[in-house]
């Protein structure tokens, strides 16, 4: 395996999200979204500050930054979800996730607030998802670079996103012998 392929596997241990192949079912996606905050908490359980400050891959974010990114990103997505349901194809504002990950709260802050936030946020989000009528799944928001994103695509993406980051942390734990 060449270095580029090895780094790709470290960065995307569950593979990249494929917008052109949104497979799975709504119920599967929602189950994953509902469960990943607990899976994340389990993946970081018993890690000390030195381990939390270890990058999950060369030139990657630390475990601490990954946890905070997960919370930041899902908060942004939750708002996009609400906009798509209450506005007609609203144009969303992306955020500078790389810069957010370098802010002091993400680099140095306790992960507990983000873990607690994710648990509560996902409970609200799942209630929202489960309350959708069939036609609501095709509602969209406009991403400045990606274009129209439907709520169906969003559910598939965030099921993947949660698994993606949990897998990064679990893989680091295994490679580092922290299990």
Secondary structure, 3 states (H helix, E strand, C coil): CCHHHHHHHHHCCCCCCCCCCCCCCHHHHHHHHHHHHHHHHHHHCCCCHHHHCCECCCCCCEHHHHHHHHHHHHHHHHHHHHHHHHCCCCECCCCCHHHHHHCHHHHHCCCHHHHHHHHHHHHHHHHHHHCCCHHHHHCEEEECCCEEEEHHHHHHHHHHHHHHHHHHHHHHHHHHCCC
